Amino acid sequence: MVNISFLYSIEGINDRAVIVYLYLNDRANKDGICWPGINTIAKDLKRSRSTIKRAIHELRDLDLIQTKQRFRPNGAKSSLEYRLSRPNHY
């Protein structure tokens, strides 16, 4: 888990992005990595899939997370891997 106090100093960050970041932070391992699916995040946070996708896009744009596509053994897409970060400029 990453220390999240820096979130409060980010000018103009949307509340949905903060909520999703907190969710990912809560589920991250000691290396700051987790891989919940969009549907799982949406269900747990009681938000729409599109809201979650917008929040993830915003978090990527702010360099607060990096995402990597994961794949199943048969080559089908799986959930994204999320890596939480704290950029130097915050």
PDB file of N, CA, C and O in Angstrom:
ATOM      1  N   MET A   1       0.832  -1.178   0.000  1.00  0.00           N
ATOM      2  CA  MET A   1       0.000   0.000   0.000  1.00  0.00           C
ATOM      3  C   MET A   1       0.883   1.250   0.000  1.00  0.00           C
ATOM      4  O   MET A   1       1.945   1.288   0.621  1.00  0.00           O
ATOM      5  N   VAL A   2       0.416   2.247  -0.703  1.00  0.00           N
ATOM      6  CA  VAL A   2       1.116   3.513  -0.847  1.00  0.00           C
ATOM      7  C   VAL A   2       0.513   4.526   0.122  1.00  0.00           C
ATOM      8  O   VAL A   2      -0.701   4.525   0.331  1.00  0.00           O
ATOM      9  N   ASN A   3       1.336   5.390   0.718  1.00  0.00           N
ATOM     10  CA  ASN A   3       0.822   6.479   1.552  1.00  0.00           C
ATOM     11  C   ASN A   3       0.021   7.413   0.658  1.00  0.00           C
ATOM     12  O   ASN A   3       0.527   7.871  -0.367  1.00  0.00           O
ATOM     13  N   ILE A   4      -1.213   7.699   1.027  1.00  0.00           N
ATOM     14  CA  ILE A   4      -2.121   8.435   0.144  1.00  0.00           C
ATOM     15  C   ILE A   4      -2.311   9.898   0.516  1.00  0.00           C
ATOM     16  O   ILE A   4      -3.109  10.582  -0.125  1.00  0.00           O
ATOM     17  N   SER A   5      -1.616  10.402   1.518  1.00  0.00           N
ATOM     18  CA  SER A   5      -1.844  11.785   1.943  1.00  0.00           C
ATOM     19  C   SER A   5      -1.569  12.791   0.828  1.00  0.00           C
ATOM     20  O   SER A   5      -2.138  13.883   0.837  1.00  0.00           O
ATOM     21  N   PHE A   6      -0.716  12.451  -0.124  1.00  0.00           N
ATOM     22  CA  PHE A   6      -0.421  13.356  -1.240  1.00  0.00           C
ATOM     23  C   PHE A   6      -1.648  13.617  -2.111  1.00  0.00           C
ATOM     24  O   PHE A   6      -1.697  14.631  -2.807  1.00  0.00           O
ATOM     25  N   LEU A   7      -2.636  12.727  -2.088  1.00  0.00           N
ATOM     26  CA  LEU A   7      -3.840  12.912  -2.908  1.00  0.00           C
ATOM     27  C   LEU A   7      -4.531  14.236  -2.606  1.00  0.00           C
ATOM     28  O   LEU A   7      -5.130  14.852  -3.488  1.00  0.00           O
ATOM     29  N   TYR A   8      -4.441  14.662  -1.362  1.00  0.00           N
ATOM     30  CA  TYR A   8      -5.144  15.875  -0.945  1.00  0.00           C
ATOM     31  C   TYR A   8      -4.538  17.144  -1.532  1.00  0.00           C
ATOM     32  O   TYR A   8      -5.172  18.199  -1.510  1.00  0.00           O
ATOM     33  N   SER A   9      -3.325  17.054  -2.054  1.00  0.00           N
ATOM     34  CA  SER A   9      -2.667  18.239  -2.615  1.00  0.00           C
ATOM     35  C   SER A   9      -2.792  18.333  -4.135  1.00  0.00           C
ATOM     36  O   SER A   9      -2.273  19.272  -4.738  1.00  0.00           O
ATOM     37  N   ILE A  10      -3.464  17.383  -4.753  1.00  0.00           N
ATOM     38  CA  ILE A  10      -3.586  17.387  -6.212  1.00  0.00           C
ATOM     39  C   ILE A  10      -4.736  18.299  -6.619  1.00  0.00           C
ATOM     40  O   ILE A  10      -5.897  18.037  -6.308  1.00  0.00           O
ATOM     41  N   GLU A  11      -4.396  19.356  -7.307  1.00  0.00           N
ATOM     42  CA  GLU A  11      -5.381  20.345  -7.751  1.00  0.00           C
ATOM     43  C   GLU A  11      -6.300  19.738  -8.809  1.00  0.00           C
ATOM     44  O   GLU A  11      -5.830  19.212  -9.818  1.00  0.00           O
ATOM     45  N   GLY A  12      -7.602  19.813  -8.577  1.00  0.00           N
ATOM     46  CA  GLY A  12      -8.580  19.440  -9.589  1.00  0.00           C
ATOM     47  C   GLY A  12      -8.834  17.958  -9.785  1.00  0.00           C
ATOM     48  O   GLY A  12      -9.540  17.586 -10.723  1.00  0.00           O
ATOM     49  N   ILE A  13      -8.283  17.090  -8.930  1.00  0.00           N
ATOM     50  CA  ILE A  13      -8.545  15.658  -9.097  1.00  0.00           C
ATOM     51  C   ILE A  13     -10.019  15.389  -8.810  1.00  0.00           C
ATOM     52  O   ILE A  13     -10.588  15.913  -7.852  1.00  0.00           O
ATOM     53  N   ASN A  14     -10.616  14.571  -9.649  1.00  0.00           N
ATOM     54  CA  ASN A  14     -12.033  14.253  -9.534  1.00  0.00           C
ATOM     55  C   ASN A  14     -12.259  13.285  -8.374  1.00  0.00           C
ATOM     56  O   ASN A  14     -11.420  12.427  -8.102  1.00  0.00           O
ATOM     57  N   ASP A  15     -13.391  13.427  -7.695  1.00  0.00           N
ATOM     58  CA  ASP A  15     -13.686  12.544  -6.561  1.00  0.00           C
ATOM     59  C   ASP A  15     -13.749  11.083  -6.973  1.00  0.00           C
ATOM     60  O   ASP A  15     -13.358  10.211  -6.197  1.00  0.00           O
ATOM     61  N   ARG A  16     -14.236  10.793  -8.185  1.00  0.00           N
ATOM     62  CA  ARG A  16     -14.302   9.386  -8.615  1.00  0.00           C
ATOM     63  C   ARG A  16     -12.898   8.797  -8.730  1.00  0.00           C
ATOM     64  O   ARG A  16     -12.695   7.621  -8.430  1.00  0.00           O
ATOM     65  N   ALA A  17     -11.927   9.604  -9.163  1.00  0.00           N
ATOM     66  CA  ALA A  17     -10.549   9.124  -9.272  1.00  0.00           C
ATOM     67  C   ALA A  17      -9.965   8.853  -7.886  1.00  0.00           C
ATOM     68  O   ALA A  17      -9.254   7.867  -7.693  1.00  0.00           O
ATOM     69  N   VAL A  18     -10.259   9.710  -6.938  1.00  0.00           N
ATOM     70  CA  VAL A  18      -9.785   9.504  -5.566  1.00  0.00           C
ATOM     71  C   VAL A  18     -10.357   8.207  -5.004  1.00  0.00           C
ATOM     72  O   VAL A  18      -9.628   7.416  -4.404  1.00  0.00           O
ATOM     73  N   ILE A  19     -11.645   7.987  -5.192  1.00  0.00           N
ATOM     74  CA  ILE A  19     -12.297   6.782  -4.671  1.00  0.00           C
ATOM     75  C   ILE A  19     -11.686   5.523  -5.283  1.00  0.00           C
ATOM     76  O   ILE A  19     -11.422   4.552  -4.574  1.00  0.00           O
ATOM     77  N   VAL A  20     -11.464   5.538  -6.589  1.00  0.00           N
ATOM     78  CA  VAL A  20     -10.876   4.366  -7.249  1.00  0.00           C
ATOM     79  C   VAL A  20      -9.433   4.170  -6.783  1.00  0.00           C
ATOM     80  O   VAL A  20      -9.012   3.036  -6.559  1.00  0.00           O
ATOM     81  N   TYR A  21      -8.675   5.249  -6.635  1.00  0.00           N
ATOM     82  CA  TYR A  21      -7.300   5.121  -6.142  1.00  0.00           C
ATOM     83  C   TYR A  21      -7.291   4.505  -4.744  1.00  0.00           C
ATOM     84  O   TYR A  21      -6.492   3.611  -4.467  1.00  0.00           O
ATOM     85  N   LEU A  22      -8.170   4.974  -3.866  1.00  0.00           N
ATOM     86  CA  LEU A  22      -8.251   4.418  -2.517  1.00  0.00           C
ATOM     87  C   LEU A  22      -8.607   2.935  -2.553  1.00  0.00           C
ATOM     88  O   LEU A  22      -8.066   2.137  -1.788  1.00  0.00           O
ATOM     89  N   TYR A  23      -9.523   2.576  -3.449  1.00  0.00           N
ATOM     90  CA  TYR A  23      -9.924   1.175  -3.612  1.00  0.00           C
ATOM     91  C   TYR A  23      -8.721   0.329  -4.040  1.00  0.00           C
ATOM     92  O   TYR A  23      -8.449  -0.718  -3.452  1.00  0.00           O
ATOM     93  N   LEU A  24      -8.007   0.790  -5.066  1.00  0.00           N
ATOM     94  CA  LEU A  24      -6.846   0.042  -5.556  1.00  0.00           C
ATOM     95  C   LEU A  24      -5.765  -0.038  -4.481  1.00  0.00           C
ATOM     96  O   LEU A  24      -5.134  -1.082  -4.307  1.00  0.00           O
ATOM     97  N   ASN A  25      -5.553   1.052  -3.767  1.00  0.00           N
ATOM     98  CA  ASN A  25      -4.566   1.076  -2.697  1.00  0.00           C
ATOM     99  C   ASN A  25      -4.908   0.050  -1.617  1.00  0.00           C
ATOM    100  O   ASN A  25      -4.021  -0.618  -1.084  1.00  0.00           O
ATOM    101  N   ASP A  26      -6.176  -0.069  -1.302  1.00  0.00           N
ATOM    102  CA  ASP A  26      -6.626  -1.017  -0.286  1.00  0.00           C
ATOM    103  C   ASP A  26      -6.378  -2.465  -0.706  1.00  0.00           C
ATOM    104  O   ASP A  26      -6.176  -3.331   0.146  1.00  0.00           O
ATOM    105  N   ARG A  27      -6.392  -2.727  -1.986  1.00  0.00           N
ATOM    106  CA  ARG A  27      -6.242  -4.090  -2.493  1.00  0.00           C
ATOM    107  C   ARG A  27      -4.833  -4.419  -2.979  1.00  0.00           C
ATOM    108  O   ARG A  27      -4.547  -5.560  -3.340  1.00  0.00           O
ATOM    109  N   ALA A  28      -3.966  -3.429  -2.989  1.00  0.00           N
ATOM    110  CA  ALA A  28      -2.614  -3.629  -3.511  1.00  0.00           C
ATOM    111  C   ALA A  28      -1.757  -4.460  -2.559  1.00  0.00           C
ATOM    112  O   ALA A  28      -1.918  -4.414  -1.340  1.00  0.00           O
ATOM    113  N   ASN A  29      -0.845  -5.219  -3.158  1.00  0.00           N
ATOM    114  CA  ASN A  29       0.106  -5.978  -2.351  1.00  0.00           C
ATOM    115  C   ASN A  29       1.234  -5.047  -1.890  1.00  0.00           C
ATOM    116  O   ASN A  29       1.177  -3.839  -2.123  1.00  0.00           O
ATOM    117  N   LYS A  30       2.247  -5.602  -1.245  1.00  0.00           N
ATOM    118  CA  LYS A  30       3.324  -4.771  -0.688  1.00  0.00           C
ATOM    119  C   LYS A  30       4.107  -4.030  -1.760  1.00  0.00           C
ATOM    120  O   LYS A  30       4.801  -3.058  -1.460  1.00  0.00           O
ATOM    121  N   ASP A  31       4.003  -4.482  -3.011  1.00  0.00           N
ATOM    122  CA  ASP A  31       4.677  -3.816  -4.125  1.00  0.00           C
ATOM    123  C   ASP A  31       3.786  -2.789  -4.817  1.00  0.00           C
ATOM    124  O   ASP A  31       4.185  -2.194  -5.818  1.00  0.00           O
ATOM    125  N   GLY A  32       2.576  -2.578  -4.285  1.00  0.00           N
ATOM    126  CA  GLY A  32       1.666  -1.600  -4.877  1.00  0.00           C
ATOM    127  C   GLY A  32       0.967  -2.096  -6.128  1.00  0.00           C
ATOM    128  O   GLY A  32       0.577  -1.298  -6.980  1.00  0.00           O
ATOM    129  N   ILE A  33       0.804  -3.418  -6.249  1.00  0.00           N
ATOM    130  CA  ILE A  33       0.199  -4.020  -7.438  1.00  0.00           C
ATOM    131  C   ILE A  33      -1.079  -4.760  -7.055  1.00  0.00           C
ATOM    132  O   ILE A  33      -1.135  -5.438  -6.030  1.00  0.00           O
ATOM    133  N   CYS A  34      -2.100  -4.619  -7.892  1.00  0.00           N
ATOM    134  CA  CYS A  34      -3.342  -5.380  -7.738  1.00  0.00           C
ATOM    135  C   CYS A  34      -3.956  -5.568  -9.120  1.00  0.00           C
ATOM    136  O   CYS A  34      -3.498  -4.966 -10.091  1.00  0.00           O
ATOM    137  N   TRP A  35      -4.982  -6.394  -9.210  1.00  0.00           N
ATOM    138  CA  TRP A  35      -5.560  -6.697 -10.519  1.00  0.00           C
ATOM    139  C   TRP A  35      -7.058  -6.970 -10.479  1.00  0.00           C
ATOM    140  O   TRP A  35      -7.515  -7.934 -11.094  1.00  0.00           O
ATOM    141  N   PRO A  36      -7.837  -6.149  -9.773  1.00  0.00           N
ATOM    142  CA  PRO A  36      -9.295  -6.356  -9.799  1.00  0.00           C
ATOM    143  C   PRO A  36      -9.870  -6.000 -11.168  1.00  0.00           C
ATOM    144  O   PRO A  36      -9.370  -5.098 -11.840  1.00  0.00           O
ATOM    145  N   GLY A  37     -10.907  -6.698 -11.571  1.00  0.00           N
ATOM    146  CA  GLY A  37     -11.572  -6.402 -12.836  1.00  0.00           C
ATOM    147  C   GLY A  37     -12.438  -5.156 -12.735  1.00  0.00           C
ATOM    148  O   GLY A  37     -12.847  -4.757 -11.645  1.00  0.00           O
ATOM    149  N   ILE A  38     -12.710  -4.552 -13.869  1.00  0.00           N
ATOM    150  CA  ILE A  38     -13.566  -3.358 -13.929  1.00  0.00           C
ATOM    151  C   ILE A  38     -14.928  -3.656 -13.301  1.00  0.00           C
ATOM    152  O   ILE A  38     -15.447  -2.850 -12.529  1.00  0.00           O
ATOM    153  N   ASN A  39     -15.509  -4.815 -13.630  1.00  0.00           N
ATOM    154  CA  ASN A  39     -16.816  -5.173 -13.070  1.00  0.00           C
ATOM    155  C   ASN A  39     -16.768  -5.276 -11.549  1.00  0.00           C
ATOM    156  O   ASN A  39     -17.694  -4.841 -10.864  1.00  0.00           O
ATOM    157  N   THR A  40     -15.701  -5.846 -11.028  1.00  0.00           N
ATOM    158  CA  THR A  40     -15.547  -5.984  -9.580  1.00  0.00           C
ATOM    159  C   THR A  40     -15.446  -4.618  -8.915  1.00  0.00           C
ATOM    160  O   THR A  40     -16.106  -4.359  -7.909  1.00  0.00           O
ATOM    161  N   ILE A  41     -14.621  -3.749  -9.481  1.00  0.00           N
ATOM    162  CA  ILE A  41     -14.473  -2.401  -8.915  1.00  0.00           C
ATOM    163  C   ILE A  41     -15.817  -1.677  -8.949  1.00  0.00           C
ATOM    164  O   ILE A  41     -16.233  -1.075  -7.960  1.00  0.00           O
ATOM    165  N   ALA A  42     -16.490  -1.743 -10.098  1.00  0.00           N
ATOM    166  CA  ALA A  42     -17.783  -1.057 -10.255  1.00  0.00           C
ATOM    167  C   ALA A  42     -18.806  -1.579  -9.244  1.00  0.00           C
ATOM    168  O   ALA A  42     -19.525  -0.799  -8.620  1.00  0.00           O
ATOM    169  N   LYS A  43     -18.864  -2.884  -9.092  1.00  0.00           N
ATOM    170  CA  LYS A  43     -19.824  -3.475  -8.151  1.00  0.00           C
ATOM    171  C   LYS A  43     -19.496  -3.076  -6.717  1.00  0.00           C
ATOM    172  O   LYS A  43     -20.377  -2.655  -5.968  1.00  0.00           O
ATOM    173  N   ASP A  44     -18.229  -3.208  -6.338  1.00  0.00           N
ATOM    174  CA  ASP A  44     -17.832  -2.892  -4.966  1.00  0.00           C
ATOM    175  C   ASP A  44     -18.051  -1.418  -4.624  1.00  0.00           C
ATOM    176  O   ASP A  44     -18.441  -1.090  -3.504  1.00  0.00           O
ATOM    177  N   LEU A  45     -17.802  -0.535  -5.586  1.00  0.00           N
ATOM    178  CA  LEU A  45     -17.945   0.903  -5.337  1.00  0.00           C
ATOM    179  C   LEU A  45     -19.328   1.438  -5.697  1.00  0.00           C
ATOM    180  O   LEU A  45     -19.615   2.622  -5.524  1.00  0.00           O
ATOM    181  N   LYS A  46     -20.180   0.540  -6.203  1.00  0.00           N
ATOM    182  CA  LYS A  46     -21.548   0.923  -6.593  1.00  0.00           C
ATOM    183  C   LYS A  46     -21.542   2.076  -7.598  1.00  0.00           C
ATOM    184  O   LYS A  46     -22.271   3.059  -7.465  1.00  0.00           O
ATOM    185  N   ARG A  47     -20.682   1.908  -8.615  1.00  0.00           N
ATOM    186  CA  ARG A  47     -20.552   2.878  -9.696  1.00  0.00           C
ATOM    187  C   ARG A  47     -20.663   2.129 -11.018  1.00  0.00           C
ATOM    188  O   ARG A  47     -20.543   0.904 -11.055  1.00  0.00           O
ATOM    189  N   SER A  48     -20.890   2.856 -12.091  1.00  0.00           N
ATOM    190  CA  SER A  48     -20.983   2.226 -13.408  1.00  0.00           C
ATOM    191  C   SER A  48     -19.587   1.880 -13.933  1.00  0.00           C
ATOM    192  O   SER A  48     -18.581   2.443 -13.502  1.00  0.00           O
ATOM    193  N   ARG A  49     -19.561   0.941 -14.873  1.00  0.00           N
ATOM    194  CA  ARG A  49     -18.299   0.586 -15.530  1.00  0.00           C
ATOM    195  C   ARG A  49     -17.666   1.810 -16.185  1.00  0.00           C
ATOM    196  O   ARG A  49     -16.453   2.005 -16.102  1.00  0.00           O
ATOM    197  N   SER A  50     -18.486   2.632 -16.833  1.00  0.00           N
ATOM    198  CA  SER A  50     -17.939   3.802 -17.528  1.00  0.00           C
ATOM    199  C   SER A  50     -17.330   4.800 -16.536  1.00  0.00           C
ATOM    200  O   SER A  50     -16.321   5.434 -16.845  1.00  0.00           O
ATOM    201  N   THR A  51     -17.921   4.943 -15.367  1.00  0.00           N
ATOM    202  CA  THR A  51     -17.358   5.824 -14.340  1.00  0.00           C
ATOM    203  C   THR A  51     -15.998   5.311 -13.891  1.00  0.00           C
ATOM    204  O   THR A  51     -15.058   6.089 -13.728  1.00  0.00           O
ATOM    205  N   ILE A  52     -15.893   4.007 -13.694  1.00  0.00           N
ATOM    206  CA  ILE A  52     -14.622   3.406 -13.277  1.00  0.00           C
ATOM    207  C   ILE A  52     -13.578   3.588 -14.368  1.00  0.00           C
ATOM    208  O   ILE A  52     -12.431   3.927 -14.076  1.00  0.00           O
ATOM    209  N   LYS A  53     -13.957   3.369 -15.609  1.00  0.00           N
ATOM    210  CA  LYS A  53     -13.008   3.539 -16.719  1.00  0.00           C
ATOM    211  C   LYS A  53     -12.516   4.981 -16.814  1.00  0.00           C
ATOM    212  O   LYS A  53     -11.331   5.213 -17.053  1.00  0.00           O
ATOM    213  N   ARG A  54     -13.412   5.950 -16.630  1.00  0.00           N
ATOM    214  CA  ARG A  54     -13.000   7.362 -16.658  1.00  0.00           C
ATOM    215  C   ARG A  54     -12.025   7.659 -15.515  1.00  0.00           C
ATOM    216  O   ARG A  54     -11.039   8.372 -15.701  1.00  0.00           O
ATOM    217  N   ALA A  55     -12.307   7.113 -14.346  1.00  0.00           N
ATOM    218  CA  ALA A  55     -11.426   7.331 -13.197  1.00  0.00           C
ATOM    219  C   ALA A  55     -10.046   6.731 -13.445  1.00  0.00           C
ATOM    220  O   ALA A  55      -9.032   7.354 -13.130  1.00  0.00           O
ATOM    221  N   ILE A  56     -10.004   5.537 -14.002  1.00  0.00           N
ATOM    222  CA  ILE A  56      -8.725   4.889 -14.299  1.00  0.00           C
ATOM    223  C   ILE A  56      -7.945   5.706 -15.324  1.00  0.00           C
ATOM    224  O   ILE A  56      -6.733   5.876 -15.196  1.00  0.00           O
ATOM    225  N   HIS A  57      -8.633   6.205 -16.326  1.00  0.00           N
ATOM    226  CA  HIS A  57      -7.991   7.052 -17.336  1.00  0.00           C
ATOM    227  C   HIS A  57      -7.398   8.304 -16.676  1.00  0.00           C
ATOM    228  O   HIS A  57      -6.267   8.686 -16.976  1.00  0.00           O
ATOM    229  N   GLU A  58      -8.153   8.934 -15.791  1.00  0.00           N
ATOM    230  CA  GLU A  58      -7.666  10.126 -15.091  1.00  0.00           C
ATOM    231  C   GLU A  58      -6.449   9.797 -14.227  1.00  0.00           C
ATOM    232  O   GLU A  58      -5.478  10.553 -14.209  1.00  0.00           O
ATOM    233  N   LEU A  59      -6.498   8.682 -13.519  1.00  0.00           N
ATOM    234  CA  LEU A  59      -5.371   8.282 -12.674  1.00  0.00           C
ATOM    235  C   LEU A  59      -4.115   8.021 -13.503  1.00  0.00           C
ATOM    236  O   LEU A  59      -3.007   8.352 -13.082  1.00  0.00           O
ATOM    237  N   ARG A  60      -4.293   7.424 -14.685  1.00  0.00           N
ATOM    238  CA  ARG A  60      -3.142   7.223 -15.585  1.00  0.00           C
ATOM    239  C   ARG A  60      -2.592   8.561 -16.057  1.00  0.00           C
ATOM    240  O   ARG A  60      -1.379   8.770 -16.068  1.00  0.00           O
ATOM    241  N   ASP A  61      -3.490   9.473 -16.451  1.00  0.00           N
ATOM    242  CA  ASP A  61      -3.065  10.796 -16.925  1.00  0.00           C
ATOM    243  C   ASP A  61      -2.301  11.569 -15.850  1.00  0.00           C
ATOM    244  O   ASP A  61      -1.404  12.352 -16.161  1.00  0.00           O
ATOM    245  N   LEU A  62      -2.658  11.347 -14.593  1.00  0.00           N
ATOM    246  CA  LEU A  62      -1.991  12.019 -13.476  1.00  0.00           C
ATOM    247  C   LEU A  62      -0.741  11.265 -13.007  1.00  0.00           C
ATOM    248  O   LEU A  62      -0.097  11.671 -12.039  1.00  0.00           O
ATOM    249  N   ASP A  63      -0.400  10.174 -13.688  1.00  0.00           N
ATOM    250  CA  ASP A  63       0.745   9.327 -13.325  1.00  0.00           C
ATOM    251  C   ASP A  63       0.619   8.731 -11.927  1.00  0.00           C
ATOM    252  O   ASP A  63       1.620   8.491 -11.252  1.00  0.00           O
ATOM    253  N   LEU A  64      -0.618   8.496 -11.501  1.00  0.00           N
ATOM    254  CA  LEU A  64      -0.841   7.889 -10.192  1.00  0.00           C
ATOM    255  C   LEU A  64      -0.918   6.370 -10.269  1.00  0.00           C
ATOM    256  O   LEU A  64      -0.721   5.682  -9.268  1.00  0.00           O
ATOM    257  N   ILE A  65      -1.202   5.855 -11.446  1.00  0.00           N
ATOM    258  CA  ILE A  65      -1.184   4.408 -11.674  1.00  0.00           C
ATOM    259  C   ILE A  65      -0.606   4.131 -13.059  1.00  0.00           C
ATOM    260  O   ILE A  65      -0.654   4.970 -13.958  1.00  0.00           O
ATOM    261  N   GLN A  66      -0.069   2.944 -13.195  1.00  0.00           N
ATOM    262  CA  GLN A  66       0.273   2.399 -14.503  1.00  0.00           C
ATOM    263  C   GLN A  66      -0.556   1.124 -14.656  1.00  0.00           C
ATOM    264  O   GLN A  66      -0.785   0.401 -13.686  1.00  0.00           O
ATOM    265  N   THR A  67      -0.994   0.863 -15.866  1.00  0.00           N
ATOM    266  CA  THR A  67      -1.773  -0.350 -16.116  1.00  0.00           C
ATOM    267  C   THR A  67      -1.058  -1.213 -17.140  1.00  0.00           C
ATOM    268  O   THR A  67      -0.329  -0.722 -18.001  1.00  0.00           O
ATOM    269  N   LYS A  68      -1.287  -2.499 -17.021  1.00  0.00           N
ATOM    270  CA  LYS A  68      -0.698  -3.469 -17.948  1.00  0.00           C
ATOM    271  C   LYS A  68      -1.751  -4.540 -18.209  1.00  0.00           C
ATOM    272  O   LYS A  68      -2.338  -5.085 -17.274  1.00  0.00           O
ATOM    273  N   GLN A  69      -1.981  -4.833 -19.468  1.00  0.00           N
ATOM    274  CA  GLN A  69      -2.959  -5.867 -19.813  1.00  0.00           C
ATOM    275  C   GLN A  69      -2.422  -7.235 -19.415  1.00  0.00           C
ATOM    276  O   GLN A  69      -1.265  -7.558 -19.683  1.00  0.00           O
ATOM    277  N   ARG A  70      -3.261  -8.027 -18.781  1.00  0.00           N
ATOM    278  CA  ARG A  70      -2.907  -9.408 -18.437  1.00  0.00           C
ATOM    279  C   ARG A  70      -3.658 -10.343 -19.373  1.00  0.00           C
ATOM    280  O   ARG A  70      -4.700  -9.985 -19.922  1.00  0.00           O
ATOM    281  N   PHE A  71      -3.118 -11.546 -19.548  1.00  0.00           N
ATOM    282  CA  PHE A  71      -3.722 -12.520 -20.448  1.00  0.00           C
ATOM    283  C   PHE A  71      -3.840 -13.873 -19.761  1.00  0.00           C
ATOM    284  O   PHE A  71      -3.002 -14.253 -18.944  1.00  0.00           O
ATOM    285  N   ARG A  72      -4.899 -14.587 -20.114  1.00  0.00           N
ATOM    286  CA  ARG A  72      -5.100 -15.952 -19.627  1.00  0.00           C
ATOM    287  C   ARG A  72      -4.188 -16.897 -20.427  1.00  0.00           C
ATOM    288  O   ARG A  72      -3.659 -16.509 -21.468  1.00  0.00           O
ATOM    289  N   PRO A  73      -4.004 -18.127 -19.945  1.00  0.00           N
ATOM    290  CA  PRO A  73      -3.163 -19.091 -20.667  1.00  0.00           C
ATOM    291  C   PRO A  73      -3.616 -19.345 -22.112  1.00  0.00           C
ATOM    292  O   PRO A  73      -2.798 -19.665 -22.975  1.00  0.00           O
ATOM    293  N   ASN A  74      -4.926 -19.200 -22.371  1.00  0.00           N
ATOM    294  CA  ASN A  74      -5.425 -19.438 -23.730  1.00  0.00           C
ATOM    295  C   ASN A  74      -5.299 -18.200 -24.623  1.00  0.00           C
ATOM    296  O   ASN A  74      -5.732 -18.221 -25.775  1.00  0.00           O
ATOM    297  N   GLY A  75      -4.707 -17.125 -24.096  1.00  0.00           N
ATOM    298  CA  GLY A  75      -4.510 -15.908 -24.878  1.00  0.00           C
ATOM    299  C   GLY A  75      -5.601 -14.865 -24.728  1.00  0.00           C
ATOM    300  O   GLY A  75      -5.453 -13.741 -25.208  1.00  0.00           O
ATOM    301  N   ALA A  76      -6.698 -15.220 -24.066  1.00  0.00           N
ATOM    302  CA  ALA A  76      -7.795 -14.264 -23.864  1.00  0.00           C
ATOM    303  C   ALA A  76      -7.374 -13.196 -22.851  1.00  0.00           C
ATOM    304  O   ALA A  76      -6.578 -13.457 -21.949  1.00  0.00           O
ATOM    305  N   LYS A  77      -7.916 -12.002 -23.015  1.00  0.00           N
ATOM    306  CA  LYS A  77      -7.607 -10.925 -22.079  1.00  0.00           C
ATOM    307  C   LYS A  77      -8.170 -11.230 -20.696  1.00  0.00           C
ATOM    308  O   LYS A  77      -9.235 -11.831 -20.552  1.00  0.00           O
ATOM    309  N   SER A  78      -7.434 -10.805 -19.702  1.00  0.00           N
ATOM    310  CA  SER A  78      -7.859 -10.892 -18.312  1.00  0.00           C
ATOM    311  C   SER A  78      -7.930  -9.462 -17.775  1.00  0.00           C
ATOM    312  O   SER A  78      -7.844  -8.508 -18.547  1.00  0.00           O
ATOM    313  N   SER A  79      -8.083  -9.311 -16.478  1.00  0.00           N
ATOM    314  CA  SER A  79      -8.148  -7.966 -15.898  1.00  0.00           C
ATOM    315  C   SER A  79      -6.801  -7.260 -16.045  1.00  0.00           C
ATOM    316  O   SER A  79      -5.763  -7.892 -16.243  1.00  0.00           O
ATOM    317  N   LEU A  80      -6.851  -5.951 -15.944  1.00  0.00           N
ATOM    318  CA  LEU A  80      -5.624  -5.162 -15.972  1.00  0.00           C
ATOM    319  C   LEU A  80      -4.851  -5.351 -14.674  1.00  0.00           C
ATOM    320  O   LEU A  80      -5.428  -5.616 -13.619  1.00  0.00           O
ATOM    321  N   GLU A  81      -3.550  -5.209 -14.775  1.00  0.00           N
ATOM    322  CA  GLU A  81      -2.718  -5.113 -13.584  1.00  0.00           C
ATOM    323  C   GLU A  81      -2.533  -3.625 -13.307  1.00  0.00           C
ATOM    324  O   GLU A  81      -2.206  -2.859 -14.213  1.00  0.00           O
ATOM    325  N   TYR A  82      -2.740  -3.221 -12.071  1.00  0.00           N
ATOM    326  CA  TYR A  82      -2.592  -1.823 -11.667  1.00  0.00           C
ATOM    327  C   TYR A  82      -1.371  -1.703 -10.771  1.00  0.00           C
ATOM    328  O   TYR A  82      -1.219  -2.454  -9.807  1.00  0.00           O
ATOM    329  N   ARG A  83      -0.511  -0.762 -11.094  1.00  0.00           N
ATOM    330  CA  ARG A  83       0.648  -0.463 -10.251  1.00  0.00           C
ATOM    331  C   ARG A  83       0.488   0.968  -9.752  1.00  0.00           C
ATOM    332  O   ARG A  83       0.485   1.920 -10.532  1.00  0.00           O
ATOM    333  N   LEU A  84       0.355   1.097  -8.436  1.00  0.00           N
ATOM    334  CA  LEU A  84       0.187   2.415  -7.824  1.00  0.00           C
ATOM    335  C   LEU A  84       1.534   3.116  -7.721  1.00  0.00           C
ATOM    336  O   LEU A  84       2.565   2.488  -7.482  1.00  0.00           O
ATOM    337  N   SER A  85       1.502   4.415  -7.903  1.00  0.00           N
ATOM    338  CA  SER A  85       2.732   5.184  -7.781  1.00  0.00           C
ATOM    339  C   SER A  85       2.439   6.524  -7.139  1.00  0.00           C
ATOM    340  O   SER A  85       1.291   6.956  -7.032  1.00  0.00           O
ATOM    341  N   ARG A  86       3.493   7.154  -6.723  1.00  0.00           N
ATOM    342  CA  ARG A  86       3.413   8.523  -6.207  1.00  0.00           C
ATOM    343  C   ARG A  86       4.442   9.323  -6.988  1.00  0.00           C
ATOM    344  O   ARG A  86       5.631   9.292  -6.674  1.00  0.00           O
ATOM    345  N   PRO A  87       3.986  10.032  -7.995  1.00  0.00           N
ATOM    346  CA  PRO A  87       4.926  10.796  -8.816  1.00  0.00           C
ATOM    347  C   PRO A  87       5.703  11.814  -7.983  1.00  0.00           C
ATOM    348  O   PRO A  87       5.213  12.316  -6.971  1.00  0.00           O
ATOM    349  N   ASN A  88       6.909  12.101  -8.425  1.00  0.00           N
ATOM    350  CA  ASN A  88       7.783  13.026  -7.698  1.00  0.00           C
ATOM    351  C   ASN A  88       7.204  14.424  -7.570  1.00  0.00           C
ATOM    352  O   ASN A  88       7.526  15.141  -6.623  1.00  0.00           O
ATOM    353  N   HIS A  89       6.350  14.825  -8.515  1.00  0.00           N
ATOM    354  CA  HIS A  89       5.853  16.195  -8.489  1.00  0.00           C
ATOM    355  C   HIS A  89       4.688  16.399  -7.519  1.00  0.00           C
ATOM    356  O   HIS A  89       4.115  17.488  -7.484  1.00  0.00           O
ATOM    357  N   TYR A  90       4.322  15.386  -6.734  1.00  0.00           N
ATOM    358  CA  TYR A  90       3.269  15.558  -5.718  1.00  0.00           C
ATOM    359  C   TYR A  90       3.866  15.488  -4.343  1.00  0.00           C
ATOM    360  O   TYR A  90       3.148  15.609  -3.351  1.00  0.00           O
TER     361      TYR A  90
END
